[in-house]
């Protein structure tokens, strides 16, 4: 397995729409293994393929706590079939937006259809943190980031800081 480079905002690739996967084959499974490893290393609880520069609708999630056995969830071609009307507000972060966190309100529950690691169709009824996490990651597949839900003022402030960090890294 190998660790992939995580794309940081601002980067045009994070704003592109990803494509559905046609075949769940060994090379896709390898990508998911590497994404999971990259996410664990970061560390994070969710990662979408566009965040490693690959425009495929592929997501990995693991909400297990540090002292619990790992519980990876592989989600390919997610389709949100239903979202609850009631919203829940939660502090979100993103591996592509390091160091910044903000409250985002999203539907508290959702029902999602997807293909699993073996290409089998699955349906999940997600609530709580999993619901938030899936919606955040599906957004990545559509080129949407959590900062898009914030006020323009707050979003611009975060973007400015991200650009500054990128520039500093380039100089070093
Ligand atoms: Zn993210």
Backbone and ligand atoms as CSV (ligand in chain L), in Angstrom:
chain,resi,resn,atom,element,x,y,z
A,1,UNK,N,N,0.835,-1.205,0.000
A,1,UNK,CA,C,0.000,0.000,0.000
A,1,UNK,C,C,0.863,1.245,0.000
A,2,UNK,N,N,0.336,2.306,-0.542
A,2,UNK,CA,C,1.133,3.527,-0.528
A,2,UNK,C,C,0.290,4.728,-0.109
A,3,UNK,N,N,1.003,5.709,0.410
A,3,UNK,CA,C,0.361,6.938,0.858
A,3,UNK,C,C,0.272,7.890,-0.334
A,4,UNK,N,N,-0.914,8.422,-0.566
A,4,UNK,CA,C,-1.124,9.325,-1.690
A,4,UNK,C,C,-1.026,10.771,-1.204
A,5,UNK,N,N,-0.786,11.664,-2.156
A,5,UNK,CA,C,-0.715,13.074,-1.782
A,5,UNK,C,C,-2.123,13.665,-1.753
A,6,UNK,N,N,-2.441,14.353,-0.681
A,6,UNK,CA,C,-3.775,14.958,-0.562
A,6,UNK,C,C,-3.755,16.362,-1.169
A,7,UNK,N,N,-4.670,16.591,-2.093
A,7,UNK,CA,C,-4.786,17.885,-2.767
A,7,UNK,C,C,-5.401,18.883,-1.800
A,8,UNK,N,N,-4.786,20.070,-1.715
A,8,UNK,CA,C,-5.279,21.100,-0.797
A,8,UNK,C,C,-5.951,22.233,-1.553
A,9,UNK,N,N,-6.996,22.772,-0.954
A,9,UNK,CA,C,-7.682,23.931,-1.503
A,9,UNK,C,C,-6.761,25.155,-1.376
A,10,UNK,N,N,-6.697,26.096,-2.306
A,10,UNK,CA,C,-7.437,26.082,-3.568
A,10,UNK,C,C,-6.718,25.276,-4.641
A,11,UNK,N,N,-7.477,24.412,-5.309
A,11,UNK,CA,C,-6.933,23.626,-6.417
A,11,UNK,C,C,-8.118,23.294,-7.325
A,12,UNK,N,N,-7.995,23.587,-8.619
A,12,UNK,CA,C,-9.142,23.395,-9.513
A,12,UNK,C,C,-9.696,21.968,-9.513
A,13,UNK,N,N,-8.855,20.987,-9.213
A,13,UNK,CA,C,-9.343,19.600,-9.258
A,13,UNK,C,C,-10.430,19.355,-8.210
A,14,UNK,N,N,-10.345,20.093,-7.097
A,14,UNK,CA,C,-11.339,19.922,-6.034
A,14,UNK,C,C,-12.701,20.483,-6.434
A,15,UNK,N,N,-12.726,21.245,-7.532
A,15,UNK,CA,C,-13.962,21.875,-7.990
A,15,UNK,C,C,-14.591,21.159,-9.173
A,16,UNK,N,N,-13.974,20.049,-9.592
A,16,UNK,CA,C,-14.511,19.296,-10.736
A,16,UNK,C,C,-15.486,18.223,-10.263
A,17,UNK,N,N,-16.393,17.847,-11.170
A,17,UNK,CA,C,-17.342,16.772,-10.874
A,17,UNK,C,C,-16.679,15.431,-11.217
A,18,UNK,N,N,-16.772,14.488,-10.329
A,18,UNK,CA,C,-16.169,13.175,-10.576
A,18,UNK,C,C,-17.120,12.292,-11.387
A,19,UNK,N,N,-16.539,11.280,-12.010
A,19,UNK,CA,C,-17.311,10.363,-12.859
A,19,UNK,C,C,-17.635,9.062,-12.132
A,20,UNK,N,N,-18.757,8.473,-12.517
A,20,UNK,CA,C,-19.114,7.160,-11.984
A,20,UNK,C,C,-18.064,6.128,-12.386
A,21,UNK,N,N,-17.846,5.168,-11.514
A,21,UNK,CA,C,-16.936,4.066,-11.801
A,21,UNK,C,C,-17.693,3.037,-12.634
A,22,UNK,N,N,-17.025,2.518,-13.677
A,22,UNK,CA,C,-17.709,1.523,-14.520
A,22,UNK,C,C,-17.475,0.107,-14.007
A,23,UNK,N,N,-16.226,-0.181,-13.651
A,23,UNK,CA,C,-15.908,-1.526,-13.151
A,23,UNK,C,C,-15.196,-1.459,-11.811
A,24,UNK,N,N,-15.695,-2.277,-10.886
A,24,UNK,CA,C,-14.978,-2.396,-9.617
A,24,UNK,C,C,-13.974,-3.534,-9.797
A,25,UNK,N,N,-12.771,-3.153,-10.197
A,25,UNK,CA,C,-11.745,-4.163,-10.468
A,25,UNK,C,C,-10.586,-4.019,-9.476
A,26,UNK,N,N,-9.546,-4.813,-9.725
A,26,UNK,CA,C,-8.421,-4.815,-8.793
A,26,UNK,C,C,-7.745,-3.457,-8.677
A,27,UNK,N,N,-7.668,-2.736,-9.806
A,27,UNK,CA,C,-6.965,-1.451,-9.740
A,27,UNK,C,C,-7.785,-0.448,-8.913
A,28,UNK,N,N,-9.110,-0.548,-8.980
A,28,UNK,CA,C,-9.935,0.328,-8.147
A,28,UNK,C,C,-9.798,-0.054,-6.667
A,29,UNK,N,N,-9.744,-1.362,-6.410
A,29,UNK,CA,C,-9.568,-1.812,-5.025
A,29,UNK,C,C,-8.222,-1.342,-4.466
A,30,UNK,N,N,-7.214,-1.351,-5.321
A,30,UNK,CA,C,-5.898,-0.866,-4.894
A,30,UNK,C,C,-5.987,0.622,-4.551
A,31,UNK,N,N,-6.700,1.372,-5.389
A,31,UNK,CA,C,-6.883,2.799,-5.117
A,31,UNK,C,C,-7.567,2.992,-3.760
A,32,UNK,N,N,-8.613,2.192,-3.498
A,32,UNK,CA,C,-9.340,2.338,-2.234
A,32,UNK,C,C,-8.458,1.957,-1.044
A,33,UNK,N,N,-7.632,0.919,-1.206
A,33,UNK,CA,C,-6.688,0.538,-0.141
A,33,UNK,C,C,-5.748,1.701,0.158
A,34,UNK,N,N,-5.240,2.313,-0.902
A,34,UNK,CA,C,-4.296,3.419,-0.727
A,34,UNK,C,C,-4.973,4.660,-0.131
A,35,UNK,N,N,-6.217,4.899,-0.568
A,35,UNK,CA,C,-6.961,6.028,-0.001
A,35,UNK,C,C,-7.187,5.826,1.491
A,36,UNK,N,N,-7.533,4.597,1.862
A,36,UNK,CA,C,-7.785,4.301,3.279
A,36,UNK,C,C,-6.511,4.515,4.104
A,37,UNK,N,N,-5.410,4.005,3.584
A,37,UNK,CA,C,-4.121,4.139,4.262
A,37,UNK,C,C,-3.760,5.623,4.428
A,38,UNK,N,N,-3.984,6.378,3.357
A,38,UNK,CA,C,-3.705,7.820,3.361
A,38,UNK,C,C,-4.570,8.528,4.401
A,39,UNK,N,N,-5.844,8.121,4.468
A,39,UNK,CA,C,-6.786,8.730,5.418
A,39,UNK,C,C,-6.383,8.409,6.861
A,40,UNK,N,N,-6.026,7.145,7.116
A,40,UNK,CA,C,-5.595,6.759,8.470
A,40,UNK,C,C,-4.361,7.545,8.884
A,41,UNK,N,N,-3.443,7.718,7.953
A,41,UNK,CA,C,-2.180,8.374,8.243
A,41,UNK,C,C,-2.372,9.866,8.534
A,42,UNK,N,N,-3.383,10.487,7.865
A,42,UNK,CA,C,-3.535,11.955,7.911
A,42,UNK,C,C,-3.598,12.575,9.317
A,43,UNK,N,N,-4.419,12.166,10.296
A,43,UNK,CA,C,-5.503,11.210,10.178
A,43,UNK,C,C,-6.824,11.921,9.908
A,44,UNK,N,N,-7.749,11.157,9.290
A,44,UNK,CA,C,-9.082,11.690,9.016
A,44,UNK,C,C,-10.105,10.583,9.114
A,45,UNK,N,N,-11.385,10.945,8.994
A,45,UNK,CA,C,-12.451,9.936,9.088
A,45,UNK,C,C,-13.117,9.687,7.737
A,46,UNK,N,N,-12.769,10.509,6.735
A,46,UNK,CA,C,-13.339,10.312,5.411
A,46,UNK,C,C,-12.438,10.908,4.347
A,47,UNK,N,N,-12.436,10.276,3.171
A,47,UNK,CA,C,-11.619,10.786,2.064
A,47,UNK,C,C,-12.286,10.410,0.737
A,48,UNK,N,N,-12.350,11.382,-0.168
A,48,UNK,CA,C,-12.946,11.131,-1.476
A,48,UNK,C,C,-11.842,11.169,-2.535
A,49,UNK,N,N,-12.019,10.369,-3.606
A,49,UNK,CA,C,-10.968,10.232,-4.623
A,49,UNK,C,C,-10.472,11.575,-5.200
A,50,UNK,N,N,-11.368,12.548,-5.466
A,50,UNK,CA,C,-10.846,13.824,-5.988
A,50,UNK,C,C,-9.822,14.474,-5.058
A,51,UNK,N,N,-9.865,14.146,-3.779
A,51,UNK,CA,C,-8.887,14.706,-2.834
A,51,UNK,C,C,-7.494,14.126,-3.023
A,52,UNK,N,N,-7.405,13.028,-3.774
A,52,UNK,CA,C,-6.080,12.525,-4.132
A,52,UNK,C,C,-5.881,12.675,-5.642
A,53,UNK,N,N,-6.645,13.589,-6.222
A,53,UNK,CA,C,-6.456,13.965,-7.625
A,53,UNK,C,C,-7.081,13.028,-8.636
A,54,UNK,N,N,-7.992,12.166,-8.179
A,54,UNK,CA,C,-8.614,11.203,-9.096
A,54,UNK,C,C,-10.114,11.472,-9.162
A,55,UNK,N,N,-10.586,11.809,-10.374
A,55,UNK,CA,C,-11.984,12.233,-10.507
A,55,UNK,C,C,-12.926,11.048,-10.678
A,56,UNK,N,N,-12.995,10.230,-9.643
A,56,UNK,CA,C,-13.901,9.080,-9.613
A,56,UNK,C,C,-14.772,9.187,-8.377
A,57,UNK,N,N,-16.024,8.718,-8.511
A,57,UNK,CA,C,-16.946,8.793,-7.375
A,57,UNK,C,C,-16.662,7.635,-6.416
A,58,UNK,N,N,-15.601,7.805,-5.653
A,58,UNK,CA,C,-15.142,6.778,-4.721
A,58,UNK,C,C,-14.832,7.451,-3.381
A,59,UNK,N,N,-15.313,6.829,-2.307
A,59,UNK,CA,C,-15.175,7.401,-0.964
A,59,UNK,C,C,-14.730,6.308,-0.002
A,60,UNK,N,N,-13.858,6.655,0.931
A,60,UNK,CA,C,-13.601,5.753,2.057
A,60,UNK,C,C,-13.900,6.505,3.354
A,61,UNK,N,N,-14.459,5.772,4.304
A,61,UNK,CA,C,-14.842,6.345,5.603
A,61,UNK,C,C,-14.498,5.327,6.680
A,62,UNK,N,N,-14.035,5.800,7.827
A,62,UNK,CA,C,-13.928,4.933,8.998
A,62,UNK,C,C,-14.161,5.776,10.241
A,63,UNK,N,N,-15.261,5.481,10.920
A,63,UNK,CA,C,-15.633,6.285,12.094
A,63,UNK,C,C,-15.226,5.606,13.405
A,64,UNK,N,N,-14.517,4.478,13.321
A,64,UNK,CA,C,-14.104,3.783,14.541
A,64,UNK,C,C,-13.180,4.683,15.353
A,65,UNK,N,N,-13.379,4.651,16.674
A,65,UNK,CA,C,-12.507,5.453,17.535
A,65,UNK,C,C,-11.139,4.772,17.642
A,66,UNK,N,N,-10.194,5.536,18.188
A,66,UNK,CA,C,-8.808,5.070,18.223
A,66,UNK,C,C,-8.634,3.705,18.893
A,67,UNK,N,N,-9.423,3.475,19.971
A,67,UNK,CA,C,-9.256,2.233,20.715
A,67,UNK,C,C,-10.174,1.115,20.195
A,68,UNK,N,N,-10.895,1.387,19.104
A,68,UNK,CA,C,-11.790,0.376,18.547
A,68,UNK,C,C,-11.149,-0.268,17.316
A,69,UNK,N,N,-11.576,-1.510,16.985
A,69,UNK,CA,C,-11.054,-2.112,15.742
A,69,UNK,C,C,-11.487,-1.283,14.525
A,70,UNK,N,N,-10.648,-1.266,13.525
A,70,UNK,CA,C,-10.957,-0.479,12.336
A,70,UNK,C,C,-12.238,-0.990,11.665
A,71,UNK,N,N,-13.006,-0.048,11.090
A,71,UNK,CA,C,-14.275,-0.413,10.475
A,71,UNK,C,C,-14.423,0.346,9.155
A,72,UNK,N,N,-13.590,0.019,8.172
A,72,UNK,CA,C,-13.609,0.796,6.929
A,72,UNK,C,C,-14.892,0.603,6.131
A,73,UNK,N,N,-15.326,1.684,5.538
A,73,UNK,CA,C,-16.513,1.673,4.684
A,73,UNK,C,C,-16.062,2.179,3.316
A,74,UNK,N,N,-16.309,1.366,2.290
A,74,UNK,CA,C,-15.925,1.740,0.924
A,74,UNK,C,C,-17.210,2.060,0.170
A,75,UNK,N,N,-17.288,3.246,-0.383
A,75,UNK,CA,C,-18.521,3.686,-1.046
A,75,UNK,C,C,-18.195,4.115,-2.476
A,76,UNK,N,N,-18.744,3.359,-3.433
A,76,UNK,CA,C,-18.506,3.660,-4.849
A,76,UNK,C,C,-19.829,4.095,-5.488
A,77,UNK,N,N,-19.767,5.082,-6.354
A,77,UNK,CA,C,-20.956,5.613,-7.050
A,77,UNK,C,C,-22.129,5.891,-6.102
A,78,UNK,N,N,-21.906,6.677,-5.052
A,78,UNK,CA,C,-22.996,6.915,-4.102
A,78,UNK,C,C,-24.153,7.682,-4.727
A,79,UNK,N,N,-25.357,7.251,-4.381
A,79,UNK,CA,C,-26.562,7.998,-4.780
A,79,UNK,C,C,-27.361,8.244,-3.516
A,80,UNK,N,N,-27.569,9.510,-3.202
A,80,UNK,CA,C,-28.382,9.820,-2.024
A,80,UNK,C,C,-29.848,9.717,-2.430
A,81,UNK,N,N,-30.528,8.689,-1.917
A,81,UNK,CA,C,-31.915,8.407,-2.307
A,81,UNK,C,C,-32.891,9.283,-1.536
A,82,UNK,N,N,-32.486,9.661,-0.322
A,82,UNK,CA,C,-33.390,10.409,0.551
A,82,UNK,C,C,-32.574,11.179,1.589
A,83,UNK,N,N,-33.058,12.382,1.900
A,83,UNK,CA,C,-32.449,13.167,2.984
A,83,UNK,C,C,-33.554,13.619,3.916
A,84,UNK,N,N,-33.308,13.605,5.203
A,84,UNK,CA,C,-34.331,14.054,6.157
A,84,UNK,C,C,-34.500,15.567,6.052
A,85,UNK,N,N,-35.685,16.021,6.474
A,85,UNK,CA,C,-35.911,17.470,6.439
A,85,UNK,C,C,-35.221,18.154,7.599
A,86,UNK,N,N,-35.117,17.439,8.721
A,86,UNK,CA,C,-34.470,18.078,9.869
A,86,UNK,C,C,-32.960,18.104,9.688
A,87,UNK,N,N,-32.396,19.206,10.103
A,87,UNK,CA,C,-30.963,19.417,9.928
A,87,UNK,C,C,-30.224,19.225,11.240
A,88,UNK,N,N,-28.958,18.913,11.126
A,88,UNK,CA,C,-28.114,18.877,12.314
A,88,UNK,C,C,-26.857,19.680,12.010
A,89,UNK,N,N,-26.455,20.458,12.991
A,89,UNK,CA,C,-25.281,21.302,12.810
A,89,UNK,C,C,-24.091,20.657,13.500
A,90,UNK,N,N,-23.012,20.557,12.771
A,90,UNK,CA,C,-21.848,19.853,13.299
A,90,UNK,C,C,-20.583,20.582,12.849
A,91,UNK,N,N,-19.558,20.544,13.681
A,91,UNK,CA,C,-18.302,21.164,13.281
A,91,UNK,C,C,-17.599,20.250,12.281
A,92,UNK,N,N,-17.307,20.779,11.099
A,92,UNK,CA,C,-16.649,19.979,10.075
A,92,UNK,C,C,-15.243,20.484,9.794
A,93,UNK,N,N,-14.407,19.540,9.408
A,93,UNK,CA,C,-13.076,19.860,8.934
A,93,UNK,C,C,-12.881,19.084,7.641
A,94,UNK,N,N,-11.726,19.233,7.020
A,94,UNK,CA,C,-11.500,18.554,5.750
A,94,UNK,C,C,-9.994,18.416,5.536
A,95,UNK,N,N,-9.580,17.230,5.086
A,95,UNK,CA,C,-8.138,17.016,4.873
A,95,UNK,C,C,-7.592,17.923,3.768
A,96,UNK,N,N,-8.485,18.450,2.918
A,96,UNK,CA,C,-8.046,19.371,1.862
A,96,UNK,C,C,-8.060,20.823,2.329
A,97,UNK,N,N,-8.571,21.031,3.544
A,97,UNK,CA,C,-8.621,22.384,4.107
A,97,UNK,C,C,-8.030,22.324,5.511
A,98,UNK,N,N,-6.739,21.993,5.608
A,98,UNK,CA,C,-6.150,21.698,6.915
A,98,UNK,C,C,-6.191,22.904,7.859
A,99,UNK,N,N,-6.515,22.602,9.123
A,99,UNK,CA,C,-6.455,23.629,10.159
A,99,UNK,C,C,-7.685,24.506,10.280
A,100,UNK,N,N,-8.695,24.260,9.469
A,100,UNK,CA,C,-9.895,25.095,9.533
A,100,UNK,C,C,-11.121,24.230,9.824
A,101,UNK,N,N,-11.947,24.735,10.726
A,101,UNK,CA,C,-13.157,24.003,11.127
A,101,UNK,C,C,-14.312,24.983,11.206
A,102,UNK,N,N,-15.511,24.508,10.863
A,102,UNK,CA,C,-16.674,25.388,10.970
A,102,UNK,C,C,-17.942,24.555,11.061
A,103,UNK,N,N,-18.939,25.145,11.695
A,103,UNK,CA,C,-20.244,24.486,11.824
A,103,UNK,C,C,-20.969,24.495,10.484
A,104,UNK,N,N,-21.466,23.328,10.101
A,104,UNK,CA,C,-22.261,23.228,8.873
A,104,UNK,C,C,-23.553,22.477,9.213
A,105,UNK,N,N,-24.684,23.014,8.751
A,105,UNK,CA,C,-25.969,22.344,8.979
A,105,UNK,C,C,-26.313,21.496,7.762
A,106,UNK,N,N,-26.595,20.225,7.997
A,106,UNK,CA,C,-26.973,19.299,6.917
A,106,UNK,C,C,-28.135,18.437,7.399
A,107,UNK,N,N,-28.854,17.800,6.450
A,107,UNK,CA,C,-29.893,16.844,6.859
A,107,UNK,C,C,-29.312,15.831,7.850
A,108,UNK,N,N,-30.046,15.563,8.939
A,108,UNK,CA,C,-29.489,14.713,9.995
A,108,UNK,C,C,-29.424,13.245,9.566
A,109,UNK,N,N,-30.318,12.849,8.653
A,109,UNK,CA,C,-30.305,11.455,8.193
A,109,UNK,C,C,-30.311,11.415,6.668
A,110,UNK,N,N,-29.776,10.327,6.137
A,110,UNK,CA,C,-29.880,10.135,4.690
A,110,UNK,C,C,-29.843,8.644,4.354
A,111,UNK,N,N,-30.389,8.340,3.185
A,111,UNK,CA,C,-30.402,6.952,2.708
A,111,UNK,C,C,-29.575,6.935,1.427
A,112,UNK,N,N,-28.586,6.079,1.390
A,112,UNK,CA,C,-27.636,6.098,0.279
A,112,UNK,C,C,-27.490,4.718,-0.351
A,113,UNK,N,N,-27.520,4.695,-1.670
A,113,UNK,CA,C,-27.239,3.455,-2.403
A,113,UNK,C,C,-25.840,3.569,-3.000
A,114,UNK,N,N,-25.089,2.480,-2.968
A,114,UNK,CA,C,-23.716,2.523,-3.479
A,114,UNK,C,C,-23.225,1.121,-3.795
A,115,UNK,N,N,-22.059,1.030,-4.392
A,115,UNK,CA,C,-21.402,-0.261,-4.592
A,115,UNK,C,C,-20.321,-0.398,-3.530
A,116,UNK,N,N,-20.192,-1.605,-2.994
A,116,UNK,CA,C,-19.170,-1.810,-1.971
A,116,UNK,C,C,-17.834,-2.240,-2.597
A,117,UNK,N,N,-16.892,-2.615,-1.752
A,117,UNK,CA,C,-15.533,-2.978,-2.178
A,117,UNK,C,C,-15.535,-4.053,-3.263
A,118,UNK,N,N,-16.551,-4.921,-3.226
A,118,UNK,CA,C,-16.625,-6.008,-4.209
A,118,UNK,C,C,-17.581,-5.724,-5.354
A,119,UNK,N,N,-18.075,-4.499,-5.410
A,119,UNK,CA,C,-18.941,-4.110,-6.519
A,119,UNK,C,C,-20.390,-4.503,-6.321
A,120,UNK,N,N,-20.733,-4.896,-5.094
A,120,UNK,CA,C,-22.094,-5.312,-4.785
A,120,UNK,C,C,-22.916,-4.095,-4.350
A,121,UNK,N,N,-24.171,-4.021,-4.831
A,121,UNK,CA,C,-25.037,-2.891,-4.449
A,121,UNK,C,C,-25.440,-2.989,-2.985
A,122,UNK,N,N,-25.318,-1.879,-2.294
A,122,UNK,CA,C,-25.692,-1.808,-0.874
A,122,UNK,C,C,-26.549,-0.571,-0.646
A,123,UNK,N,N,-27.373,-0.634,0.382
A,123,UNK,CA,C,-28.131,0.556,0.794
A,123,UNK,C,C,-27.875,0.772,2.276
A,124,UNK,N,N,-27.594,2.009,2.643
A,124,UNK,CA,C,-27.321,2.312,4.042
A,124,UNK,C,C,-28.231,3.442,4.493
A,125,UNK,N,N,-28.788,3.273,5.702
A,125,UNK,CA,C,-29.545,4.357,6.330
A,125,UNK,C,C,-28.617,5.003,7.340
A,126,UNK,N,N,-28.144,6.180,7.021
A,126,UNK,CA,C,-27.131,6.812,7.861
A,126,UNK,C,C,-27.758,7.902,8.716
A,127,UNK,N,N,-27.308,7.963,9.971
A,127,UNK,CA,C,-27.693,9.103,10.789
A,127,UNK,C,C,-26.457,9.596,11.527
A,128,UNK,N,N,-26.670,10.662,12.306
A,128,UNK,CA,C,-25.598,11.153,13.167
A,128,UNK,C,C,-24.337,11.502,12.360
A,129,UNK,N,N,-23.171,11.146,12.913
A,129,UNK,CA,C,-21.902,11.516,12.274
A,129,UNK,C,C,-21.742,10.886,10.889
A,130,UNK,N,N,-22.204,9.643,10.745
A,130,UNK,CA,C,-22.061,8.967,9.450
A,130,UNK,C,C,-22.826,9.714,8.358
A,131,UNK,N,N,-24.009,10.208,8.690
A,131,UNK,CA,C,-24.809,10.962,7.723
A,131,UNK,C,C,-24.067,12.234,7.282
A,132,UNK,N,N,-23.536,12.947,8.253
A,132,UNK,CA,C,-22.764,14.164,7.949
A,132,UNK,C,C,-21.571,13.829,7.067
A,133,UNK,N,N,-20.854,12.775,7.473
A,133,UNK,CA,C,-19.625,12.392,6.783
A,133,UNK,C,C,-19.910,11.985,5.326
A,134,UNK,N,N,-20.932,11.164,5.119
A,134,UNK,CA,C,-21.262,10.730,3.758
A,134,UNK,C,C,-21.614,11.942,2.898
A,135,UNK,N,N,-22.422,12.845,3.438
A,135,UNK,CA,C,-22.823,14.018,2.648
A,135,UNK,C,C,-21.626,14.904,2.317
A,136,UNK,N,N,-20.715,15.047,3.273
A,136,UNK,CA,C,-19.488,15.826,3.044
A,136,UNK,C,C,-18.664,15.202,1.912
A,137,UNK,N,N,-18.531,13.870,1.940
A,137,UNK,CA,C,-17.707,13.184,0.936
A,137,UNK,C,C,-18.388,13.151,-0.440
A,138,UNK,N,N,-19.720,12.964,-0.450
A,138,UNK,CA,C,-20.440,12.984,-1.727
A,138,UNK,C,C,-20.300,14.375,-2.357
A,139,UNK,N,N,-20.340,15.397,-1.516
A,139,UNK,CA,C,-20.117,16.767,-2.011
A,139,UNK,C,C,-18.781,16.858,-2.761
A,140,UNK,N,N,-17.733,16.233,-2.198
A,140,UNK,CA,C,-16.417,16.250,-2.864
A,140,UNK,C,C,-16.528,15.714,-4.294
A,141,UNK,N,N,-17.339,14.686,-4.470
A,141,UNK,CA,C,-17.504,14.078,-5.798
A,141,UNK,C,C,-18.223,15.026,-6.754
A,142,UNK,N,N,-18.872,16.053,-6.189
A,142,UNK,CA,C,-19.555,17.050,-7.018
A,142,UNK,C,C,-18.812,18.390,-7.022
A,143,UNK,N,N,-17.602,18.384,-6.507
A,143,UNK,CA,C,-16.812,19.620,-6.527
A,143,UNK,C,C,-17.220,20.652,-5.491
A,144,UNK,N,N,-17.900,20.164,-4.444
A,144,UNK,CA,C,-18.374,21.078,-3.386
A,144,UNK,C,C,-17.564,20.848,-2.113
A,145,UNK,N,N,-17.172,21.940,-1.461
A,145,UNK,CA,C,-16.423,21.846,-0.204
A,145,UNK,C,C,-17.258,22.440,0.931
A,146,UNK,N,N,-16.948,22.049,2.179
A,146,UNK,CA,C,-17.793,22.527,3.293
A,146,UNK,C,C,-17.754,24.037,3.453
A,147,UNK,N,N,-16.669,24.659,3.022
A,147,UNK,CA,C,-16.589,26.129,3.152
A,147,UNK,C,C,-17.600,26.826,2.240
A,148,UNK,N,N,-18.130,26.091,1.252
A,148,UNK,CA,C,-19.149,26.680,0.364
A,148,UNK,C,C,-20.452,26.976,1.105
A,149,UNK,N,N,-20.640,26.325,2.266
A,149,UNK,CA,C,-21.865,26.543,3.046
A,149,UNK,C,C,-21.726,27.722,4.011
A,150,UNK,N,N,-20.546,28.273,4.122
A,150,UNK,CA,C,-20.311,29.367,5.075
A,150,UNK,C,C,-20.636,30.704,4.423
A,151,UNK,N,N,-20.680,31.743,5.248
A,151,UNK,CA,C,-20.892,33.091,4.712
A,151,UNK,C,C,-19.702,33.441,3.821
A,152,UNK,N,N,-19.928,34.348,2.884
A,152,UNK,CA,C,-18.856,34.718,1.955
A,152,UNK,C,C,-17.650,35.256,2.722
A,153,UNK,N,N,-17.950,36.028,3.756
A,153,UNK,CA,C,-16.890,36.638,4.565
A,153,UNK,C,C,-15.987,35.555,5.181
A,154,UNK,N,N,-16.632,34.564,5.795
A,154,UNK,CA,C,-15.888,33.504,6.472
A,154,UNK,C,C,-15.127,32.649,5.451
A,155,UNK,N,N,-15.796,32.345,4.344
A,155,UNK,CA,C,-15.168,31.532,3.304
A,155,UNK,C,C,-13.931,32.245,2.744
A,156,UNK,N,N,-14.084,33.526,2.449
A,156,UNK,CA,C,-12.961,34.294,1.890
A,156,UNK,C,C,-11.788,34.351,2.863
A,157,UNK,N,N,-12.121,34.441,4.162
A,157,UNK,CA,C,-11.075,34.516,5.176
A,157,UNK,C,C,-10.265,33.207,5.177
A,158,UNK,N,N,-10.976,32.084,5.132
A,158,UNK,CA,C,-10.300,30.779,5.128
A,158,UNK,C,C,-9.479,30.621,3.843
A,159,UNK,N,N,-10.076,30.993,2.716
A,159,UNK,CA,C,-9.373,30.870,1.433
A,159,UNK,C,C,-8.079,31.678,1.418
A,160,UNK,N,N,-8.167,32.882,1.961
A,160,UNK,CA,C,-6.993,33.760,1.993
A,160,UNK,C,C,-5.860,33.092,2.771
A,161,UNK,N,N,-6.220,32.497,3.911
A,161,UNK,CA,C,-5.210,31.829,4.744
A,161,UNK,C,C,-4.634,30.613,4.030
A,162,UNK,N,N,-5.496,29.873,3.319
A,162,UNK,CA,C,-5.019,28.683,2.594
A,162,UNK,C,C,-4.042,29.081,1.493
A,163,UNK,N,N,-4.350,30.166,0.805
A,163,UNK,CA,C,-3.468,30.640,-0.275
A,163,UNK,C,C,-2.117,31.054,0.301
A,164,UNK,N,N,-2.174,31.713,1.451
A,164,UNK,CA,C,-0.942,32.163,2.105
A,164,UNK,C,C,-0.088,30.948,2.495
A,165,UNK,N,N,-0.724,29.940,3.070
A,165,UNK,CA,C,-0.004,28.718,3.460
A,165,UNK,C,C,0.644,28.070,2.244
A,166,UNK,N,N,-0.102,28.002,1.137
A,166,UNK,CA,C,0.435,27.396,-0.092
A,166,UNK,C,C,1.655,28.150,-0.581
A,167,UNK,N,N,1.560,29.468,-0.562
A,167,UNK,CA,C,2.672,30.310,-1.046
A,167,UNK,C,C,3.901,30.111,-0.179
A,168,UNK,N,N,3.698,30.053,1.136
A,168,UNK,CA,C,4.820,29.858,2.054
A,168,UNK,C,C,5.507,28.533,1.763
A,169,UNK,N,N,4.686,27.507,1.502
A,169,UNK,CA,C,5.253,26.174,1.223
A,169,UNK,C,C,6.086,26.196,-0.047
A,170,UNK,N,N,5.601,26.955,-1.050
A,170,UNK,CA,C,6.333,27.027,-2.317
A,170,UNK,C,C,7.688,27.700,-2.150
A,171,UNK,N,N,7.714,28.724,-1.279
A,171,UNK,CA,C,8.977,29.445,-1.056
A,171,UNK,C,C,9.979,28.522,-0.368
A,172,UNK,N,N,9.489,27.792,0.650
A,172,UNK,CA,C,10.359,26.852,1.345
A,172,UNK,C,C,10.630,25.703,0.395
L,1,ZN,ZN,ZN,-13.374,16.950,2.910
